[in-house]
């Protein structure tokens, strides 16, 4: 975990002000909601993500179509 320590309280102070429990479970993403960063992914990253989660997608699809396929496929 990266972050700075707030000396008086020894609490982690993160740049995004997120709490430690906001990091996720660390488990498999199958059956879990898609990562928050999915909207920020490039087309190539979305294609890799889809392939890694068994979602049918190819280079002829738009980012919106790939995202819809991921959402429909449970990725």
N, CA, C and O atoms as CSV, one atom per row, in Angstrom:
chain,resi,resn,atom,element,x,y,z
A,1,UNK,N,N,0.864,-1.176,0.000
A,1,UNK,CA,C,0.000,0.000,0.000
A,1,UNK,C,C,0.898,1.223,0.000
A,1,UNK,O,O,1.842,1.328,0.784
A,2,UNK,N,N,0.587,2.132,-0.887
A,2,UNK,CA,C,1.357,3.365,-0.921
A,2,UNK,C,C,0.533,4.467,-0.293
A,2,UNK,O,O,-0.697,4.425,-0.328
A,3,UNK,N,N,1.177,5.418,0.260
A,3,UNK,CA,C,0.479,6.534,0.878
A,3,UNK,C,C,1.411,7.240,1.840
A,3,UNK,O,O,2.534,6.793,2.074
A,4,UNK,N,N,0.961,8.299,2.372
A,4,UNK,CA,C,1.747,9.048,3.334
A,4,UNK,C,C,1.105,8.883,4.703
A,4,UNK,O,O,-0.100,8.662,4.818
A,5,UNK,N,N,1.910,8.992,5.714
A,5,UNK,CA,C,1.385,8.848,7.079
A,5,UNK,C,C,1.137,10.215,7.688
A,5,UNK,O,O,1.965,11.120,7.587
A,6,UNK,N,N,-0.008,10.345,8.315
A,6,UNK,CA,C,-0.365,11.547,9.048
A,6,UNK,C,C,0.177,11.354,10.461
A,6,UNK,O,O,-0.400,10.600,11.244
A,7,UNK,N,N,1.271,12.021,10.794
A,7,UNK,CA,C,2.001,11.757,12.035
A,7,UNK,C,C,1.157,11.796,13.310
A,7,UNK,O,O,1.303,10.883,14.123
A,8,UNK,N,N,0.292,12.774,13.548
A,8,UNK,CA,C,-0.435,12.793,14.824
A,8,UNK,C,C,-1.338,11.572,15.036
A,8,UNK,O,O,-1.485,11.104,16.165
A,9,UNK,N,N,-1.936,11.061,13.975
A,9,UNK,CA,C,-2.871,9.953,14.119
A,9,UNK,C,C,-2.361,8.648,13.533
A,9,UNK,O,O,-2.968,7.597,13.743
A,10,UNK,N,N,-1.255,8.697,12.800
A,10,UNK,CA,C,-0.721,7.527,12.107
A,10,UNK,C,C,-1.770,6.890,11.202
A,10,UNK,O,O,-1.880,5.666,11.139
A,11,UNK,N,N,-2.533,7.714,10.508
A,11,UNK,CA,C,-3.517,7.239,9.549
A,11,UNK,C,C,-2.982,7.463,8.149
A,11,UNK,O,O,-2.278,8.436,7.881
A,12,UNK,N,N,-3.327,6.549,7.267
A,12,UNK,CA,C,-2.886,6.689,5.891
A,12,UNK,C,C,-3.657,7.834,5.243
A,12,UNK,O,O,-4.884,7.898,5.322
A,13,UNK,N,N,-2.922,8.731,4.604
A,13,UNK,CA,C,-3.531,9.831,3.875
A,13,UNK,C,C,-3.251,9.577,2.402
A,13,UNK,O,O,-2.109,9.690,1.958
A,14,UNK,N,N,-4.283,9.235,1.642
A,14,UNK,CA,C,-4.126,8.919,0.231
A,14,UNK,C,C,-4.502,10.125,-0.620
A,14,UNK,O,O,-5.364,10.920,-0.246
A,15,UNK,N,N,-3.844,10.249,-1.769
A,15,UNK,CA,C,-4.163,11.380,-2.658
A,15,UNK,C,C,-5.629,11.427,-3.061
A,15,UNK,O,O,-6.191,12.510,-3.229
A,16,UNK,N,N,-6.264,10.247,-3.221
A,16,UNK,CA,C,-7.668,10.237,-3.639
A,16,UNK,C,C,-8.642,10.192,-2.454
A,16,UNK,O,O,-9.854,10.106,-2.652
A,17,UNK,N,N,-8.122,10.250,-1.242
A,17,UNK,CA,C,-8.915,10.247,-0.010
A,17,UNK,C,C,-9.760,8.975,0.158
A,17,UNK,O,O,-10.766,8.991,0.867
A,18,UNK,N,N,-9.352,7.870,-0.495
A,18,UNK,CA,C,-10.099,6.625,-0.360
A,18,UNK,C,C,-9.732,5.924,0.941
A,18,UNK,O,O,-8.641,6.111,1.479
A,19,UNK,N,N,-10.647,5.130,1.426
A,19,UNK,CA,C,-10.429,4.378,2.650
A,19,UNK,C,C,-9.757,3.045,2.321
A,19,UNK,O,O,-9.891,2.558,1.199
A,20,UNK,N,N,-9.043,2.447,3.266
A,20,UNK,CA,C,-8.386,1.165,3.011
A,20,UNK,C,C,-9.351,0.081,2.549
A,20,UNK,O,O,-8.971,-0.764,1.738
A,21,UNK,N,N,-10.559,0.081,3.030
A,21,UNK,CA,C,-11.520,-0.955,2.661
A,21,UNK,C,C,-12.094,-0.746,1.259
A,21,UNK,O,O,-12.846,-1.593,0.778
A,22,UNK,N,N,-11.756,0.365,0.590
A,22,UNK,CA,C,-12.209,0.615,-0.778
A,22,UNK,C,C,-11.336,-0.077,-1.818
A,22,UNK,O,O,-11.594,0.056,-3.015
A,23,UNK,N,N,-10.304,-0.818,-1.391
A,23,UNK,CA,C,-9.369,-1.421,-2.330
A,23,UNK,C,C,-9.915,-2.662,-3.015
A,23,UNK,O,O,-9.376,-3.052,-4.051
A,24,UNK,N,N,-10.925,-3.288,-2.510
A,24,UNK,CA,C,-11.470,-4.488,-3.129
A,24,UNK,C,C,-11.079,-5.737,-2.371
A,24,UNK,O,O,-10.389,-5.679,-1.353
A,25,UNK,N,N,-11.529,-6.860,-2.883
A,25,UNK,CA,C,-11.323,-8.122,-2.189
A,25,UNK,C,C,-10.027,-8.814,-2.576
A,25,UNK,O,O,-9.544,-9.678,-1.844
A,26,UNK,N,N,-9.459,-8.446,-3.713
A,26,UNK,CA,C,-8.254,-9.106,-4.159
A,26,UNK,C,C,-8.521,-10.440,-4.832
A,26,UNK,O,O,-7.583,-11.143,-5.206
A,27,UNK,N,N,-9.782,-10.795,-4.989
A,27,UNK,CA,C,-10.137,-12.073,-5.598
A,27,UNK,C,C,-10.336,-11.959,-7.092
A,27,UNK,O,O,-9.994,-10.949,-7.709
A,28,UNK,N,N,-10.888,-12.996,-7.656
A,28,UNK,CA,C,-11.159,-13.041,-9.083
A,28,UNK,C,C,-12.241,-12.037,-9.439
A,28,UNK,O,O,-13.117,-11.739,-8.628
A,29,UNK,N,N,-12.173,-11.516,-10.661
A,29,UNK,CA,C,-13.187,-10.557,-11.082
A,29,UNK,C,C,-14.421,-11.247,-11.647
A,29,UNK,O,O,-15.412,-10.577,-11.938
A,30,UNK,N,N,-14.388,-12.546,-11.806
A,30,UNK,CA,C,-15.563,-13.260,-12.317
A,30,UNK,C,C,-16.689,-13.170,-11.292
A,30,UNK,O,O,-16.499,-13.441,-10.107
A,31,UNK,N,N,-17.861,-12.783,-11.778
A,31,UNK,CA,C,-19.013,-12.664,-10.898
A,31,UNK,C,C,-19.045,-11.367,-10.111
A,31,UNK,O,O,-19.985,-11.117,-9.356
A,32,UNK,N,N,-18.018,-10.538,-10.284
A,32,UNK,CA,C,-17.957,-9.260,-9.593
A,32,UNK,C,C,-18.167,-8.150,-10.618
A,32,UNK,O,O,-17.989,-8.380,-11.814
A,33,UNK,N,N,-18.538,-6.963,-10.178
A,33,UNK,CA,C,-18.703,-5.855,-11.124
A,33,UNK,C,C,-17.392,-5.553,-11.842
A,33,UNK,O,O,-16.309,-5.843,-11.333
A,34,UNK,N,N,-17.506,-4.972,-13.021
A,34,UNK,CA,C,-16.322,-4.595,-13.790
A,34,UNK,C,C,-15.513,-3.553,-13.013
A,34,UNK,O,O,-16.087,-2.783,-12.243
A,35,UNK,N,N,-14.206,-3.517,-13.202
A,35,UNK,CA,C,-13.378,-2.539,-12.506
A,35,UNK,C,C,-13.807,-1.114,-12.817
A,35,UNK,O,O,-14.348,-0.839,-13.888
A,36,UNK,N,N,-13.566,-0.220,-11.887
A,36,UNK,CA,C,-13.972,1.164,-12.078
A,36,UNK,C,C,-13.268,1.804,-13.266
A,36,UNK,O,O,-13.813,2.725,-13.874
A,37,UNK,N,N,-12.068,1.338,-13.612
A,37,UNK,CA,C,-11.295,1.939,-14.674
A,37,UNK,C,C,-11.701,1.510,-16.072
A,37,UNK,O,O,-11.053,1.915,-17.037
A,38,UNK,N,N,-12.739,0.714,-16.220
A,38,UNK,CA,C,-13.141,0.208,-17.524
A,38,UNK,C,C,-13.464,1.343,-18.486
A,38,UNK,O,O,-13.160,1.241,-19.675
A,39,UNK,N,N,-14.061,2.403,-18.009
A,39,UNK,CA,C,-14.407,3.536,-18.873
A,39,UNK,C,C,-13.169,4.282,-19.373
A,39,UNK,O,O,-13.211,4.926,-20.421
A,40,UNK,N,N,-12.080,4.195,-18.633
A,40,UNK,CA,C,-10.865,4.901,-19.008
A,40,UNK,C,C,-9.939,4.057,-19.885
A,40,UNK,O,O,-8.926,4.563,-20.369
A,41,UNK,N,N,-10.267,2.772,-20.099
A,41,UNK,CA,C,-9.407,1.899,-20.881
A,41,UNK,C,C,-9.414,2.272,-22.358
A,41,UNK,O,O,-10.401,2.778,-22.891
A,42,UNK,N,N,-8.279,2.006,-23.002
A,42,UNK,CA,C,-8.206,2.178,-24.454
A,42,UNK,C,C,-8.910,0.997,-25.112
A,42,UNK,O,O,-9.266,0.022,-24.450
A,43,UNK,N,N,-9.103,1.101,-26.416
A,43,UNK,CA,C,-9.744,0.007,-27.155
A,43,UNK,C,C,-8.924,-1.277,-27.012
A,43,UNK,O,O,-9.484,-2.350,-26.789
A,44,UNK,N,N,-7.597,-1.170,-27.139
A,44,UNK,CA,C,-6.725,-2.344,-27.010
A,44,UNK,C,C,-6.835,-2.962,-25.617
A,44,UNK,O,O,-6.863,-4.185,-25.479
A,45,UNK,N,N,-6.898,-2.119,-24.587
A,45,UNK,CA,C,-7.041,-2.626,-23.217
A,45,UNK,C,C,-8.386,-3.309,-23.030
A,45,UNK,O,O,-8.473,-4.340,-22.363
A,46,UNK,N,N,-9.436,-2.740,-23.614
A,46,UNK,CA,C,-10.756,-3.362,-23.527
A,46,UNK,C,C,-10.770,-4.723,-24.223
A,46,UNK,O,O,-11.374,-5.674,-23.726
A,47,UNK,N,N,-10.100,-4.812,-25.378
A,47,UNK,CA,C,-10.021,-6.080,-26.092
A,47,UNK,C,C,-9.267,-7.125,-25.255
A,47,UNK,O,O,-9.679,-8.283,-25.192
A,48,UNK,N,N,-8.175,-6.718,-24.620
A,48,UNK,CA,C,-7.427,-7.632,-23.751
A,48,UNK,C,C,-8.277,-8.070,-22.565
A,48,UNK,O,O,-8.292,-9.243,-22.194
A,49,UNK,N,N,-8.981,-7.113,-21.978
A,49,UNK,CA,C,-9.850,-7.419,-20.839
A,49,UNK,C,C,-10.940,-8.406,-21.255
A,49,UNK,O,O,-11.217,-9.374,-20.546
A,50,UNK,N,N,-11.550,-8.152,-22.407
A,50,UNK,CA,C,-12.611,-9.035,-22.908
A,50,UNK,C,C,-12.070,-10.436,-23.145
A,50,UNK,O,O,-12.696,-11.419,-22.748
A,51,UNK,N,N,-10.915,-10.536,-23.790
A,51,UNK,CA,C,-10.320,-11.840,-24.066
A,51,UNK,C,C,-10.007,-12.588,-22.771
A,51,UNK,O,O,-10.197,-13.801,-22.689
A,52,UNK,N,N,-9.534,-11.872,-21.775
A,52,UNK,CA,C,-9.208,-12.481,-20.491
A,52,UNK,C,C,-10.411,-12.932,-19.699
A,52,UNK,O,O,-10.283,-13.717,-18.760
A,53,UNK,N,N,-11.584,-12.441,-20.070
A,53,UNK,CA,C,-12.807,-12.788,-19.337
A,53,UNK,C,C,-13.791,-13.591,-20.189
A,53,UNK,O,O,-14.966,-13.721,-19.846
A,54,UNK,N,N,-13.289,-14.128,-21.308
A,54,UNK,CA,C,-14.123,-14.987,-22.138
A,54,UNK,C,C,-15.243,-14.277,-22.866
A,54,UNK,O,O,-16.264,-14.886,-23.185
A,55,UNK,N,N,-15.064,-12.992,-23.134
A,55,UNK,CA,C,-16.076,-12.206,-23.840
A,55,UNK,C,C,-15.669,-12.094,-25.302
A,55,UNK,O,O,-14.540,-11.712,-25.608
A,56,UNK,N,N,-16.592,-12.429,-26.210
A,56,UNK,CA,C,-16.306,-12.353,-27.639
A,56,UNK,C,C,-16.253,-10.892,-28.089
A,56,UNK,O,O,-17.256,-10.180,-28.026
A,57,UNK,N,N,-15.081,-10.453,-28.540
A,57,UNK,CA,C,-14.895,-9.087,-29.043
A,57,UNK,C,C,-13.735,-9.116,-30.028
A,57,UNK,O,O,-12.811,-9.915,-29.879
A,58,UNK,N,N,-13.782,-8.253,-31.028
A,58,UNK,CA,C,-12.675,-8.184,-31.991
A,58,UNK,C,C,-12.407,-6.737,-32.383
A,58,UNK,O,O,-13.134,-5.821,-32.000
A,59,UNK,N,N,-11.336,-6.560,-33.161
A,59,UNK,CA,C,-10.850,-5.228,-33.513
A,59,UNK,C,C,-11.822,-4.430,-34.375
A,59,UNK,O,O,-11.706,-3.209,-34.469
A,60,UNK,N,N,-12.781,-5.110,-35.007
A,60,UNK,CA,C,-13.733,-4.388,-35.851
A,60,UNK,C,C,-14.807,-3.664,-35.026
A,60,UNK,O,O,-15.550,-2.841,-35.560
A,61,UNK,N,N,-14.887,-3.970,-33.734
A,61,UNK,CA,C,-15.902,-3.367,-32.856
A,61,UNK,C,C,-15.426,-2.007,-32.348
A,61,UNK,O,O,-14.226,-1.759,-32.232
A,62,UNK,N,N,-16.378,-1.137,-32.050
A,62,UNK,CA,C,-16.050,0.147,-31.429
A,62,UNK,C,C,-15.858,-0.074,-29.933
A,62,UNK,O,O,-16.212,-1.123,-29.396
A,63,UNK,N,N,-15.285,0.941,-29.266
A,63,UNK,CA,C,-15.124,0.839,-27.815
A,63,UNK,C,C,-16.474,0.631,-27.133
A,63,UNK,O,O,-16.579,-0.155,-26.191
A,64,UNK,N,N,-17.500,1.329,-27.602
A,64,UNK,CA,C,-18.838,1.209,-27.003
A,64,UNK,C,C,-19.381,-0.204,-27.181
A,64,UNK,O,O,-20.007,-0.753,-26.275
A,65,UNK,N,N,-19.136,-0.794,-28.360
A,65,UNK,CA,C,-19.612,-2.159,-28.602
A,65,UNK,C,C,-18.861,-3.169,-27.732
A,65,UNK,O,O,-19.455,-4.116,-27.215
A,66,UNK,N,N,-17.558,-2.959,-27.576
A,66,UNK,CA,C,-16.764,-3.851,-26.721
A,66,UNK,C,C,-17.234,-3.739,-25.281
A,66,UNK,O,O,-17.396,-4.745,-24.589
A,67,UNK,N,N,-17.451,-2.507,-24.834
A,67,UNK,CA,C,-17.926,-2.286,-23.462
A,67,UNK,C,C,-19.281,-2.934,-23.250
A,67,UNK,O,O,-19.517,-3.534,-22.201
A,68,UNK,N,N,-20.184,-2.825,-24.226
A,68,UNK,CA,C,-21.508,-3.445,-24.119
A,68,UNK,C,C,-21.376,-4.972,-24.041
A,68,UNK,O,O,-22.094,-5.622,-23.282
A,69,UNK,N,N,-20.454,-5.536,-24.828
A,69,UNK,CA,C,-20.230,-6.982,-24.793
A,69,UNK,C,C,-19.682,-7.414,-23.442
A,69,UNK,O,O,-20.081,-8.452,-22.913
A,70,UNK,N,N,-18.772,-6.629,-22.880
A,70,UNK,CA,C,-18.216,-6.940,-21.552
A,70,UNK,C,C,-19.318,-6.875,-20.513
A,70,UNK,O,O,-19.430,-7.764,-19.669
A,71,UNK,N,N,-20.138,-5.825,-20.563
A,71,UNK,CA,C,-21.232,-5.678,-19.601
A,71,UNK,C,C,-22.226,-6.827,-19.721
A,71,UNK,O,O,-22.708,-7.342,-18.712
A,72,UNK,N,N,-22.533,-7.231,-20.954
A,72,UNK,CA,C,-23.487,-8.317,-21.177
A,72,UNK,C,C,-22.903,-9.667,-20.784
A,72,UNK,O,O,-23.622,-10.570,-20.358
A,73,UNK,N,N,-21.574,-9.790,-20.936
A,73,UNK,CA,C,-20.910,-11.051,-20.626
A,73,UNK,C,C,-20.568,-11.242,-19.170
A,73,UNK,O,O,-20.009,-12.272,-18.794
A,74,UNK,N,N,-20.894,-10.270,-18.346
A,74,UNK,CA,C,-20.626,-10.391,-16.914
A,74,UNK,C,C,-19.200,-10.068,-16.520
A,74,UNK,O,O,-18.786,-10.351,-15.396
A,75,UNK,N,N,-18.444,-9.476,-17.434
A,75,UNK,CA,C,-17.047,-9.144,-17.138
A,75,UNK,C,C,-16.983,-7.889,-16.386
A,75,UNK,O,O,-15.895,-7.432,-16.037
